[in-house]
Amino acid sequence: MKNLYVGNLPHSTTEAELRTVFEAHGAVEKVSIVTDRETGRARGFAFVEMTNDGEADKAVAALNGTELGGRALKINEAKPKTDRPKSGGQRFGGVGGGRDDYRGHARQPREPRW
């Protein structure tokens, strides 16, 4: 059993259409098109589970870079979430630090304001 990532999908692609494309290369266990939680619209990528690893490898070789709906597909073996590196460590996505980012310099005490 091999799970494949299929990227750069047209947003109009259906699970049945994707299953048909991959079944030409082997048995397909499951097709999951990823959708946006809020809008329900397809996010442009999917996962295809193929029963036979060899057939999955052949499907990747045959279909990667081919066009579907005017878009070149990007297909590779899906990696489990735990194998991906964590993003930069910033909690809220900003580039610089917070208010107290003195870039290695000691913080100087302020003079009283009165």
C-alpha positions as a Markdown table, in Angstrom:
| # | Residue | x | y | z |
|---|---|---|---|---|
| 1 | Met | 0.0 | 0.0 | 0.0 |
| 2 | Lys | 1.5 | 3.4 | -1.0 |
| 3 | Asn | 0.0 | 6.8 | -0.4 |
| 4 | Leu | 0.7 | 9.4 | -3.2 |
| 5 | Tyr | 0.5 | 13.2 | -3.0 |
| 6 | Val | -1.1 | 14.8 | -6.1 |
| 7 | Gly | -0.5 | 18.6 | -6.2 |
| 8 | Asn | -1.4 | 21.4 | -8.6 |
| 9 | Leu | -4.9 | 20.0 | -9.2 |
| 10 | Pro | -7.5 | 22.1 | -10.9 |
| 11 | His | -10.1 | 23.0 | -8.3 |
| 12 | Ser | -12.8 | 21.4 | -10.4 |
| 13 | Thr | -11.3 | 17.9 | -10.3 |
| 14 | Thr | -13.6 | 15.2 | -8.8 |
| 15 | Glu | -12.6 | 12.1 | -6.9 |
| 16 | Ala | -14.0 | 9.9 | -9.7 |
| 17 | Glu | -12.0 | 11.7 | -12.3 |
| 18 | Leu | -8.8 | 11.4 | -10.3 |
| 19 | Arg | -9.5 | 7.7 | -9.6 |
| 20 | Thr | -9.9 | 7.1 | -13.4 |
| 21 | Val | -6.6 | 8.7 | -14.2 |
| 22 | Phe | -4.7 | 6.6 | -11.6 |
| 23 | Glu | -6.6 | 3.3 | -12.3 |
| 24 | Ala | -5.0 | 3.2 | -15.7 |
| 25 | His | -1.8 | 2.4 | -13.8 |
| 26 | Gly | -3.0 | 0.0 | -11.1 |
| 27 | Ala | -5.6 | -0.7 | -8.4 |
| 28 | Val | -6.7 | 2.4 | -6.4 |
| 29 | Glu | -7.7 | 1.9 | -2.8 |
| 30 | Lys | -8.8 | 5.4 | -1.9 |
| 31 | Val | -8.9 | 9.0 | -3.3 |
| 32 | Ser | -9.2 | 12.0 | -1.0 |
| 33 | Ile | -9.4 | 15.5 | -2.4 |
| 34 | Val | -8.5 | 18.0 | 0.3 |
| 35 | Thr | -11.0 | 20.8 | 0.8 |
| 36 | Asp | -11.1 | 24.0 | 2.7 |
| 37 | Arg | -12.9 | 23.6 | 6.1 |
| 38 | Glu | -14.7 | 26.9 | 5.9 |
| 39 | Thr | -15.7 | 27.1 | 2.2 |
| 40 | Gly | -15.8 | 23.4 | 1.2 |
| 41 | Arg | -13.8 | 24.3 | -2.0 |
| 42 | Ala | -11.0 | 22.0 | -3.2 |
| 43 | Arg | -7.6 | 23.3 | -2.1 |
| 44 | Gly | -5.8 | 22.0 | -5.2 |
| 45 | Phe | -4.2 | 18.8 | -3.9 |
| 46 | Ala | -5.3 | 15.3 | -3.1 |
| 47 | Phe | -4.0 | 11.9 | -1.8 |
| 48 | Val | -4.3 | 8.7 | -3.8 |
| 49 | Glu | -3.8 | 5.3 | -2.0 |
| 50 | Met | -2.7 | 2.6 | -4.4 |
| 51 | Thr | -2.7 | -1.1 | -3.3 |
| 52 | Asn | 0.5 | -2.2 | -5.0 |
| 53 | Asp | 3.8 | -0.3 | -4.4 |
| 54 | Gly | 5.2 | -1.1 | -7.8 |
| 55 | Glu | 2.1 | 0.1 | -9.6 |
| 56 | Ala | 2.2 | 3.3 | -7.5 |
| 57 | Asp | 5.8 | 3.9 | -8.5 |
| 58 | Lys | 4.9 | 3.4 | -12.2 |
| 59 | Ala | 1.9 | 5.8 | -11.8 |
| 60 | Val | 4.2 | 8.5 | -10.3 |
| 61 | Ala | 6.7 | 8.0 | -13.2 |
| 62 | Ala | 3.9 | 8.1 | -15.8 |
| 63 | Leu | 1.8 | 10.9 | -14.4 |
| 64 | Asn | 4.2 | 13.4 | -12.8 |
| 65 | Gly | 4.2 | 16.5 | -14.9 |
| 66 | Thr | 1.3 | 15.5 | -17.1 |
| 67 | Glu | -1.5 | 17.9 | -17.6 |
| 68 | Leu | -5.0 | 17.6 | -16.1 |
| 69 | Gly | -7.4 | 20.5 | -16.8 |
| 70 | Gly | -4.6 | 22.6 | -18.1 |
| 71 | Arg | -2.4 | 22.2 | -15.0 |
| 72 | Ala | 0.8 | 20.2 | -14.7 |
| 73 | Leu | 0.4 | 17.6 | -11.9 |
| 74 | Lys | 3.0 | 17.2 | -9.2 |
| 75 | Ile | 3.0 | 13.7 | -7.9 |
| 76 | Asn | 5.2 | 12.0 | -5.3 |
| 77 | Glu | 5.0 | 9.7 | -2.4 |
| 78 | Ala | 3.2 | 11.3 | 0.5 |
| 79 | Lys | 5.2 | 11.7 | 3.7 |
| 80 | Pro | 3.6 | 11.3 | 7.1 |
| 81 | Lys | 3.0 | 14.5 | 9.0 |
| 82 | Thr | 5.5 | 13.6 | 11.7 |
| 83 | Asp | 8.4 | 13.4 | 9.2 |
| 84 | Arg | 8.0 | 17.0 | 8.0 |
| 85 | Pro | 10.3 | 19.6 | 9.7 |
| 86 | Lys | 8.6 | 22.1 | 12.0 |
| 87 | Ser | 8.4 | 25.6 | 10.7 |
| 88 | Gly | 10.7 | 28.4 | 11.9 |
| 89 | Gly | 9.6 | 28.3 | 15.6 |
| 90 | Gln | 7.7 | 31.6 | 15.4 |
| 91 | Arg | 4.3 | 31.2 | 17.0 |
| 92 | Phe | 2.5 | 34.0 | 15.2 |
| 93 | Gly | 4.3 | 34.0 | 11.9 |
| 94 | Gly | 6.1 | 37.3 | 12.2 |
| 95 | Val | 9.6 | 37.9 | 11.0 |
| 96 | Gly | 11.2 | 39.9 | 13.9 |
| 97 | Gly | 10.8 | 39.2 | 17.5 |
| 98 | Gly | 8.5 | 41.1 | 19.9 |
| 99 | Arg | 8.9 | 44.4 | 21.6 |
| 100 | Asp | 11.9 | 43.2 | 23.7 |
| 101 | Asp | 14.0 | 42.1 | 20.7 |
| 102 | Tyr | 17.2 | 44.0 | 21.3 |
| 103 | Arg | 19.3 | 41.9 | 19.0 |
| 104 | Gly | 21.9 | 40.7 | 21.5 |
| 105 | His | 22.3 | 44.0 | 23.3 |
| 106 | Ala | 21.5 | 44.3 | 27.0 |
| 107 | Arg | 18.4 | 46.2 | 27.8 |
| 108 | Gln | 19.0 | 49.7 | 29.2 |
| 109 | Pro | 16.9 | 50.9 | 32.1 |
| 110 | Arg | 14.6 | 53.8 | 31.2 |
| 111 | Glu | 14.8 | 57.2 | 32.9 |
| 112 | Pro | 11.7 | 58.1 | 34.9 |
| 113 | Arg | 9.1 | 60.1 | 32.9 |
| 114 | Trp | 8.5 | 62.8 | 35.4 |
